[in-house]
Amino acid sequence: MPAIDLNSDLGESFGAWSMGDDAAMLEVVTSANVACGFHAGDPAGILRTLQAAAERGVAIGAHVSYPDLVGFGRRNMAVPAEQLSADVIYQIGALQGLARSAGTKVSYVKPHGALYNTIAGDPVQAAAVIQALLRIDPQLKLVCLANSPLLDWAREAGLACVAEAFADRAYTAQGTLVSRNRPGAVLHDGELIAQRMLRLVREGVIEAEDGQLISLQADSICVHGDSPDAVGIARAVKQRLLEAGTTLRAFA
């Protein structure tokens, strides 16, 4: 059985508004995609998450987004390339500073929500994000949707990439994520999810919404931190993979 990373989106609470259970999730995952303030997260809360991750030896990634607090970064935006690149640099830089103060570092970048899905196939916005990483730190790895054109674009530009699969999301027959606007887009059955991820690791396939099997090679598996029973789902996936002899370790 190959080794694989297990990640989650954390640091997304904002002031009195609590999102997810970062402390519990950090006991499960090997990598943490930490919000940078554009879609979620406030500085004090982000710092607490970074400190907790550092204590547990969990790798840190900058979870960069469109400037969309109201929409939680899940609304498509036609941001000009120059502005988008600057926004990404700004977010990474802010998280790098907070991470240093917590005794850890930012090792990778994972775009969030609508930005993640857009750059998976949009060459203009993808180039803006790629240029942002090259300008601030070309050693940062970029997390990309497995099988997406972004993997090739980023590698051609000189970035190291991480192919990602989603544990709690349904897939189309084309290998993209089913839109959250459609029924069944988000999966909730922990045992079913765990079995899907075990098959993915063992066979390199995942079942699409229409029953087709899609070939999917992934270096990391994501469980969304804001999903209902996210911690329970992550624990189920981890337990099933460990029982099968899989090694869980951070790609970074």
C-alpha positions as CSV (number, residue, x, y, z in Angstrom):
1,M,0.0,0.0,0.0
2,P,1.4,3.5,-0.9
3,A,1.7,6.3,1.5
4,I,-0.8,9.2,1.3
5,D,-1.5,12.5,3.0
6,L,-4.8,13.4,4.8
7,N,-5.6,17.1,4.9
8,S,-8.4,19.4,6.1
9,D,-9.4,23.0,5.8
10,L,-8.9,24.7,9.2
11,G,-8.6,28.1,10.8
12,E,-12.0,29.1,9.4
13,S,-13.6,30.5,12.6
14,F,-14.2,34.2,12.6
15,G,-14.5,36.1,15.9
16,A,-17.6,34.8,17.8
17,W,-18.5,32.6,14.8
18,S,-17.1,29.1,15.2
19,M,-16.4,26.8,12.2
20,G,-15.3,23.2,12.6
21,D,-13.3,21.6,15.4
22,D,-9.7,22.4,14.6
23,A,-8.2,20.8,17.8
24,A,-9.9,17.5,17.1
25,M,-9.1,17.5,13.4
26,L,-5.5,18.2,14.1
27,E,-5.3,14.9,16.0
28,V,-6.3,13.1,12.8
29,V,-4.8,14.8,9.7
30,T,-1.2,15.1,8.5
31,S,-1.6,18.5,6.7
32,A,-3.7,21.6,7.6
33,N,-4.9,24.0,4.9
34,V,-5.2,27.2,7.0
35,A,-7.4,30.1,6.1
36,C,-5.7,33.4,5.3
37,G,-8.5,35.8,6.1
38,F,-10.0,36.3,2.6
39,H,-12.8,33.7,2.9
40,A,-12.6,33.0,6.6
41,G,-10.5,33.2,9.7
42,D,-9.3,36.1,11.9
43,P,-5.7,36.7,12.9
44,A,-6.0,35.5,16.5
45,G,-7.9,32.4,15.5
46,I,-5.6,31.6,12.7
47,L,-2.6,31.9,15.0
48,R,-4.2,29.5,17.5
49,T,-4.7,26.9,14.8
50,L,-1.1,27.3,13.7
51,Q,0.2,26.9,17.2
52,A,-1.9,23.7,17.7
53,A,-0.7,22.3,14.3
54,A,2.9,23.1,15.3
55,E,2.5,21.2,18.6
56,R,1.2,18.1,16.7
57,G,3.8,18.2,13.9
58,V,1.1,18.8,11.2
59,A,2.3,20.4,8.0
60,I,0.9,23.8,7.1
61,G,-0.5,25.1,3.8
62,A,-1.9,28.5,2.9
63,H,-5.6,28.2,2.0
64,V,-5.9,31.2,-0.3
65,S,-9.2,32.5,-1.7
66,Y,-11.0,35.1,-3.6
67,P,-11.8,38.1,-1.3
68,D,-15.2,36.7,-0.3
69,L,-16.0,36.6,3.4
70,V,-19.8,36.8,2.9
71,G,-19.8,33.9,0.4
72,F,-17.2,31.8,2.2
73,G,-15.0,31.9,-0.9
74,R,-17.5,29.8,-2.8
75,R,-18.7,32.4,-5.3
76,N,-17.0,32.7,-8.7
77,M,-15.3,36.0,-9.3
78,A,-13.8,37.6,-12.4
79,V,-10.8,39.0,-10.6
80,P,-8.2,40.6,-13.0
81,A,-5.0,38.5,-13.2
82,E,-2.8,41.2,-11.7
83,Q,-5.1,41.7,-8.7
84,L,-5.5,38.0,-8.2
85,S,-1.8,37.4,-8.2
86,A,-1.3,40.2,-5.6
87,D,-4.1,38.8,-3.5
88,V,-2.5,35.4,-3.3
89,I,0.9,36.8,-2.5
90,Y,-0.7,38.9,0.3
91,Q,-2.4,35.9,1.8
92,I,0.6,33.7,1.7
93,G,2.8,36.4,3.2
94,A,0.4,37.0,6.1
95,L,0.2,33.3,6.9
96,Q,4.0,33.0,6.7
97,G,4.4,35.7,9.3
98,L,1.9,34.1,11.7
99,A,3.4,30.6,11.1
100,R,6.9,31.9,12.0
101,S,5.6,33.3,15.2
102,A,4.0,29.9,16.0
103,G,7.3,28.1,15.4
104,T,6.2,26.5,12.1
105,K,6.3,27.3,8.4
106,V,4.1,27.3,5.3
107,S,5.1,24.4,3.0
108,Y,2.4,24.5,0.4
109,V,-0.6,26.4,-1.1
110,K,-4.0,25.1,-1.6
111,P,-6.6,27.5,-3.2
112,H,-10.0,27.4,-1.6
113,G,-13.5,26.9,-3.0
114,A,-14.4,28.7,-6.2
115,L,-10.8,29.8,-6.8
116,Y,-9.7,26.1,-6.5
117,N,-12.3,24.9,-9.0
118,T,-11.8,27.8,-11.4
119,I,-8.0,27.5,-11.8
120,A,-8.3,23.8,-12.3
121,G,-9.3,24.6,-15.9
122,D,-9.0,28.3,-16.4
123,P,-5.5,29.1,-17.9
124,V,-5.7,32.9,-17.1
125,Q,-6.5,32.7,-13.5
126,A,-4.3,29.6,-13.1
127,A,-1.4,31.6,-14.5
128,A,-2.0,34.4,-12.0
129,V,-1.9,32.0,-9.0
130,I,1.2,30.2,-10.4
131,Q,3.0,33.5,-10.8
132,A,2.1,34.4,-7.2
133,L,3.9,31.3,-5.9
134,L,6.9,31.8,-8.2
135,R,7.2,35.4,-7.0
136,I,6.9,34.8,-3.2
137,D,8.5,31.4,-2.9
138,P,9.0,28.9,-5.8
139,Q,9.7,26.1,-3.3
140,L,6.0,26.1,-2.2
141,K,4.1,23.1,-3.5
142,L,0.7,23.8,-5.2
143,V,-2.2,21.5,-4.4
144,C,-4.3,20.8,-7.5
145,L,-7.4,18.8,-8.3
146,A,-6.3,15.4,-9.5
147,N,-6.4,14.9,-13.3
148,S,-6.9,18.7,-13.9
149,P,-5.0,20.7,-16.5
150,L,-3.6,22.8,-13.7
151,L,-1.2,20.0,-12.8
152,D,0.6,20.3,-16.1
153,W,0.5,24.1,-16.2
154,A,2.0,24.4,-12.8
155,R,4.7,21.8,-13.4
156,E,5.6,23.4,-16.8
157,A,6.2,26.7,-14.8
158,G,8.5,24.9,-12.4
159,L,6.3,24.3,-9.4
160,A,6.1,21.0,-7.5
161,C,2.4,19.9,-7.4
162,V,0.3,17.7,-5.3
163,A,-2.7,15.9,-6.8
164,E,-5.7,15.9,-4.5
165,A,-8.8,13.8,-4.1
166,F,-11.9,14.7,-2.0
167,A,-13.3,12.2,0.5
168,D,-16.6,14.0,1.1
169,R,-17.4,15.2,-2.4
170,A,-19.1,13.5,-5.3
171,Y,-17.4,13.4,-8.7
172,T,-18.8,13.8,-12.2
173,A,-17.9,11.3,-15.0
174,Q,-15.4,13.9,-16.2
175,G,-13.5,13.8,-13.0
176,T,-14.6,17.2,-11.7
177,L,-16.4,17.9,-8.4
178,V,-20.2,17.9,-8.6
179,S,-21.4,21.4,-7.9
180,R,-22.5,22.1,-4.4
181,N,-25.8,23.5,-5.8
182,R,-26.8,19.9,-6.8
183,P,-28.2,17.3,-4.5
184,G,-25.7,14.7,-3.4
185,A,-22.7,16.9,-4.0
186,V,-21.5,16.5,-0.4
187,L,-21.2,13.0,1.1
188,H,-22.0,12.3,4.7
189,D,-21.8,8.6,5.3
190,G,-18.5,8.0,7.0
191,E,-18.2,4.3,6.3
192,L,-19.1,4.8,2.6
193,I,-16.5,7.6,2.4
194,A,-13.9,5.5,4.1
195,Q,-14.5,2.6,1.7
196,R,-14.3,5.0,-1.3
197,M,-10.9,6.3,-0.2
198,L,-9.5,2.8,0.5
199,R,-10.5,1.8,-3.1
200,L,-8.9,5.0,-4.4
201,V,-5.6,4.3,-2.6
202,R,-5.6,0.6,-3.6
203,E,-6.9,0.7,-7.1
204,G,-6.5,4.4,-8.2
205,V,-10.2,4.7,-9.0
206,I,-13.2,6.5,-7.6
207,E,-16.9,6.0,-8.5
208,A,-18.6,8.9,-10.2
209,E,-22.2,10.0,-9.5
210,D,-23.4,8.0,-12.5
211,G,-21.6,4.8,-11.3
212,Q,-18.6,5.0,-13.7
213,L,-15.2,4.4,-12.3
214,I,-12.8,7.2,-12.9
215,S,-9.0,6.7,-12.8
216,L,-7.6,9.1,-10.2
217,Q,-4.1,9.2,-8.9
218,A,-3.9,11.3,-5.7
219,D,-1.1,12.3,-3.3
220,S,-3.5,13.7,-0.8
221,I,-7.1,13.2,0.5
222,C,-9.1,16.1,1.8
223,V,-11.9,16.1,4.3
224,H,-13.7,19.5,4.6
225,G,-13.5,20.8,8.1
226,D,-16.9,22.6,7.8
227,S,-18.8,19.4,6.9
228,P,-21.2,17.9,9.4
229,D,-19.3,15.3,11.5
230,A,-16.1,16.2,9.7
231,V,-14.0,14.8,12.5
232,G,-15.9,11.6,12.5
233,I,-15.5,11.2,8.7
234,A,-11.8,11.9,8.9
235,R,-11.3,9.4,11.7
236,A,-13.2,6.8,9.7
237,V,-11.0,7.4,6.7
238,K,-7.8,7.3,8.7
239,Q,-8.8,4.1,10.5
240,R,-9.8,2.3,7.3
241,L,-6.5,3.3,5.6
242,L,-4.3,2.3,8.6
243,E,-6.1,-1.0,9.0
244,A,-5.3,-1.7,5.3
245,G,-1.6,-1.0,5.9
246,T,-1.5,2.5,4.3
247,T,1.1,4.9,5.7
248,L,-0.3,8.4,6.4
249,R,2.3,11.2,6.1
250,A,2.4,14.8,5.0
251,F,3.4,15.3,1.4
252,A,5.3,18.5,2.5
